[in-house]
Amino acid sequence: LDDALLAVLVEETCEVAGAGCSAALRHGKTTAARLDAVFARAPDRVRDWRRLASALDDSHGETLVRLRFIDADIPFRQQVHVPGAKRSQIESRCST
């Protein structure tokens, strides 16, 4: 899996790479330490993408929203408990 993740980092966009790394973490296919080692082997241009990977993503849609918040520099907290909700949510403080 490490070599596959490295190939994704080299060949794909930051969104695809962030989603792939997040999925590997979320589903227990890799650890944060192993992912750190993969990024250490990656080209310099993608090393900052390590901050995009999160083990808390429950869906591809959540991953894309989270990555777009990061890209737009919108502060958020991931997996916030909302009373009465069955699932945790992303909370963002956006001003319009």
Contacts in CASP RR format, 6 or more apart in sequence:
PFRMAT RR
TARGET T0000
AUTHOR 0000-0000-0000
METHOD contacts of the structure
MODEL  1
LDDALLAVLVEETCEVAGAGCSAALRHGKTTAARLDAVFARAPDRVRDWR
RLASALDDSHGETLVRLRFIDADIPFRQQVHVPGAKRSQIESRCST
1 24 0 8 1.000
1 29 0 8 1.000
1 30 0 8 1.000
2 30 0 8 1.000
2 34 0 8 1.000
2 37 0 8 1.000
2 38 0 8 1.000
5 20 0 8 1.000
5 21 0 8 1.000
5 24 0 8 1.000
5 30 0 8 1.000
5 35 0 8 1.000
5 38 0 8 1.000
6 38 0 8 1.000
6 41 0 8 1.000
6 42 0 8 1.000
8 16 0 8 1.000
8 17 0 8 1.000
8 20 0 8 1.000
8 21 0 8 1.000
9 17 0 8 1.000
9 38 0 8 1.000
9 39 0 8 1.000
9 42 0 8 1.000
9 43 0 8 1.000
9 46 0 8 1.000
9 49 0 8 1.000
10 42 0 8 1.000
10 43 0 8 1.000
10 46 0 8 1.000
14 46 0 8 1.000
14 49 0 8 1.000
14 52 0 8 1.000
14 67 0 8 1.000
15 64 0 8 1.000
15 67 0 8 1.000
17 46 0 8 1.000
17 49 0 8 1.000
17 52 0 8 1.000
18 49 0 8 1.000
18 52 0 8 1.000
18 53 0 8 1.000
18 63 0 8 1.000
18 67 0 8 1.000
19 57 0 8 1.000
19 60 0 8 1.000
19 63 0 8 1.000
19 64 0 8 1.000
19 67 0 8 1.000
20 53 0 8 1.000
21 30 0 8 1.000
21 35 0 8 1.000
21 49 0 8 1.000
21 50 0 8 1.000
21 52 0 8 1.000
21 53 0 8 1.000
22 52 0 8 1.000
22 53 0 8 1.000
22 54 0 8 1.000
22 55 0 8 1.000
22 57 0 8 1.000
22 63 0 8 1.000
23 29 0 8 1.000
23 57 0 8 1.000
23 63 0 8 1.000
24 30 0 8 1.000
24 35 0 8 1.000
25 31 0 8 1.000
25 32 0 8 1.000
25 35 0 8 1.000
25 53 0 8 1.000
25 54 0 8 1.000
25 55 0 8 1.000
26 54 0 8 1.000
26 55 0 8 1.000
26 56 0 8 1.000
26 57 0 8 1.000
26 58 0 8 1.000
28 55 0 8 1.000
30 38 0 8 1.000
32 55 0 8 1.000
35 50 0 8 1.000
35 53 0 8 1.000
36 50 0 8 1.000
39 46 0 8 1.000
39 47 0 8 1.000
39 49 0 8 1.000
39 50 0 8 1.000
40 47 0 8 1.000
42 49 0 8 1.000
51 70 0 8 1.000
52 67 0 8 1.000
52 70 0 8 1.000
54 63 0 8 1.000
54 66 0 8 1.000
54 78 0 8 1.000
56 78 0 8 1.000
56 79 0 8 1.000
57 63 0 8 1.000
57 66 0 8 1.000
57 78 0 8 1.000
58 87 0 8 1.000
62 90 0 8 1.000
65 90 0 8 1.000
66 76 0 8 1.000
66 78 0 8 1.000
66 90 0 8 1.000
69 75 0 8 1.000
69 76 0 8 1.000
69 90 0 8 1.000
69 92 0 8 1.000
74 92 0 8 1.000
74 93 0 8 1.000
74 94 0 8 1.000
75 92 0 8 1.000
75 93 0 8 1.000
76 90 0 8 1.000
76 91 0 8 1.000
76 92 0 8 1.000
76 93 0 8 1.000
77 90 0 8 1.000
77 91 0 8 1.000
78 90 0 8 1.000
79 88 0 8 1.000
79 89 0 8 1.000
79 90 0 8 1.000
80 88 0 8 1.000
80 89 0 8 1.000
80 90 0 8 1.000
80 91 0 8 1.000
81 88 0 8 1.000
82 88 0 8 1.000
82 89 0 8 1.000
END
